[in-house]
Every structure is written in C-alpha cells, then in structure tokens.
Amino acid sequence: MRDILARIAAQARQRPTAPALTDGRCTLDYATLWQRVETLAAKLDGERIAYLLANGCAWALIDLAVQSRGATGIPIPTFFSDTQIAHLLADAAPDLILTDQPARIGALVQDAASVHRCVAGREIFAYVRSRAMDKSLPPHTAKLTYTSGTTGQPKGVCLSGAAIERVTLSLRDAVQARDEDRTLSLLPLSTLLENIGGLYAPLASGGLACIPDLASCGMQGSSGVQPERLIEALHRYAPSSIILVPQLLKVLVEARAAGVVLPASLRFIAVGGAPTSPALIERARAFGLPVYEGYGLSESASVVSLNRPGDERHGSVGRPLPQVRVRIAADGEIEVAGNLFSGYLGVTTITETYWPTGDLGYLDADGYLFITGRKKTAFATAYGRNVAPEWVESELTGSGAILQAAVFGEGRPFSVGVIVPHPRASQEQLSRAIEATNERLPDYARVHAWTLGHEPFSPRNGLANATGAVNRPAIASLYATQIEHLYAGV
C-alpha cells in the first residue's frame, strides 16, 4: 500500500485544499486527511486490527491509518450476523478491534479492555485483546478480507499491499479517473470491491470519495433499498462514478422508466457482485445510463475483468485487467493468475499459478470474458451476497416442523424456498419455524417467501439422491411456476 499512501501524501503537498473525503457530516481536504492518517497511525497499537464501522470518514481514516502503520487490516462486514462476526474474531484473532457499534462487539469480546476515542467526529470504541494469534499470516499481508462466503463460516483471504495496489491502479486507469471526479459509495466499504473502487481508486487519482452512511442513501441492510432516498443521495453528491450490484441498477432503471431524472454527472456505473441480466443492461443503456459490467473475486484482490468506455462487448464482463491472466479449464471453469491472494488464514500459502474460481465461462476470440454459471451450488443474490443453500437448508430442517427444504435465489433480490413440512406440523408451527430460522440467519440469507412441496424429495421422484441430498435443478424445474409466483407476490 506504499504507492497509494505516497500518492495521497503527494496530493496533500500539491493540492492541499482539494477535497478528499466527505460523508455528508465531515469533509476533509487532502492536507487534513493525510495529517489525520499520520496522527492516528501513531496512536494505533496492534499487529492485526479489525474494524466494524458504518461507511464514513472514520472508516476511511482508520483503514488508511492501519495501512500506514504497516499492520494487517481486518474489515468486518457490517452485514455479517453476530455468529459470523464471532467466527471472524475467533479466526482472525485481532489484538485491537475498533467499532462504532459497541453493543455488537462488546457482547462478543467480554474479556477485552475497552477505551473511547473520537475519529472524524464519530465516537469509536477500541477493544484491546491479548496477542494470542494461533493462525499465522503469509508475509506482507496488508488486508485480511472476509466475504459472506459459500459456506456458513467465511474464510479469511490474505492479500498483500502490492496485489491491492495493482488492482487499484488498473481500475483507476480503466475508468479514466480524473482529479475532478467524485465517487459515491453505495455498498459497504467493508466489502473489498467498494474498499478499492470507492476509496483507494479515487484517492489515488486525486478525486473526491463520497462515503456517507448507507442508511442516509436509503439502504436497508443487505437486501432492501428506499428508491427515493437513493435518488436523493445521487443528486446530493453528483458522482462521476458509482459501483452497483444488479438489484440497485434495477432500482435506477425502474426510476428512469417512471420519468425520474438522474444526475448528468454520472459518467461510469460499474455493476457486478452477482449475475446481471443482459436485458437489464440493455434497458439501462436505453435510458442513457453508462453501465459497464465487470467480474471479480476476493482471491484475485477484487476486479478481474471489466467493460470500459471504448472497450466493451454486450453480454460479457469485459476483458481482463492488465494485472490478471485468465484461462478456461477443460471443464469450463474460469481460472485466474497474475494477482492472486497469498492464501487463506491458517492454510498453507498457495502454490498454484492459476486459481480455480468456481465459475464457468468462456473467452471469445477477442479476449472478452463471458460468465455462464457457477460450478457448485452456491449462488449470489442480486445484492451481491453469496449464499450456500445447504447452509440455509440445514438451518431450516433443524426444526422439527420442517422435513426437507430447497433454497433458491441466484441473481434474485432475496431467497425463496420449497418446503416439505413434517407430516404432523401445523401451518402455525411451520411459519414459526421459518421465522425462527430467519432470526438466526444474516438478512441476506433469509428465506423471504416459500411454497409447500407436493411430496417429500426422494430418489423415487428424482428430487433427491440415495443419501438424501436434494436435486436442486429438478426441484427448480418442477416448481418453476410456484417460484416465479413467490417473487411476483412479494
């Protein structure tokens, strides 16, 4: 991260009064930003520093100060459930935790000493823990990032500062960033894509990173949005570029279809995090939205490929960025090389030249990458959260009221289920069981609607195998009409 930090320091010297950060309450120019980063870095004590914070100037200052100090930063996704946060803290074993949400963290680290401090006008609670790190990090790990994962327990992805910088600078060049640009973050900064695209890239180009609390922009958890507040935020900040998941793009397209005017400042809208319908891209373009679809994964330090002005192909996720090489395996799986992570926390450092992504696709004759599906059963919702259906199904069937369950939600705003109840379960018991399960799950994995299965899934009807594993494609086909009705009716 030395290069990015050096670029910020250079902006502080050359353009000291140019705005660098704003969250609607706090605005920092480059000189003030750099001074506060240096001051905060000197006060931080820890080798592994975790932080659970809402988007805002405090998040950015802490993140940059951790990097300036040379510690390993561990952003805690705000959309994680308490169970997932507890797993992250046990897995990563940070010796310092910073948060503006003490009720959540305090209940999970009761053995830690707590102190208060103020960062960018926000009260921050610091929890100091003993240095009991039983899982070693690969050398030069600048960031340990956790995603919602393809299982119930996310893995820690170890990234070097060099890998993060290569993506940042490639992305900056791809979007043709300028120092007069404004970037508005509409996704949590704790996600790697927004951390790089919404914070590092604009600062590396001398632009303004607008990073307001997401609630002020109409975001409701990981699977809801108030369109009016989102549109209002776009006009308030007048961004040049934004990063969207497909569901947020759909909100903007529907707003345009209703005659809503969006700010003329928008020059680049990146969309990714989940499969995006080509028809949605077409509608967005028809309304004049400068939408460019991309593709990435944490193991490659975020963005792998991206359509860009003057270099795009409909239906593709663009050509690989300069720091990445892509090839297609014999079974159609996409493999990437060139800017890989250093390994998973606690797992031997990776030795593969090419990393299997778990996604299926192909490269056309001109090198554009097309995604055709996922190799395994995990799916990404329209809000970019990854869900392993087996995890949700096991939570559902842990109730005595539910015999079997199959969960779906690929590219959709929320998950739905086909539920086979226990023969003796009443409708009330079934409803209570689903409600109780949803309370245990993070919001992005909850089952928002469900339909009853006609009969148990079994080898006889082809809906399960001999071991009881459900046949999702067969169930999805048999219940296709009911599933579509669930989405239409919510």
Secondary structure, DSSP 8 states (H G I E B T S, - for coil): -HHHHHHHHHHHHHSTTSEEEE-SS-EEEHHHHHHHHHHHHHH---SEEEEE--SSHHHHHHHHHHHHHT-EEEE--TT--HHHHHHHHHHH--SEEEES-HHHHHTT-TTSEEEEEEETTEEEEEEE------S---TTEEEEEE-S-SSSS--EEEEEHHHHHHHHHHHHHHTT--TT-EEE--S-TTSHHHIIIIIIHHHHTT-EEE---GGGGTB-TTS-B-HHHHHHHHHHH--SEEEE-HHHHHHHHHHHHTT----TT--EEEE-SS---HHHHHHHHHTT--EEEEEEEGGGTEEEEE-BTTB--TTS--EE-TT-EEEE-TTSEEEEESS---EETTS-----SSEEEEEEEEE-TT--EEEEEESSS-EE-TTS-EE-HHHHHHHHHTSTTEEEEEEE-TTSSSEEEEEEE-TT--HHHHHHHHHHHHHHS-GGG-EEEEEE-SS---TTTTSB-TT--B-HHHHHHHTHHHHHHHHHT-
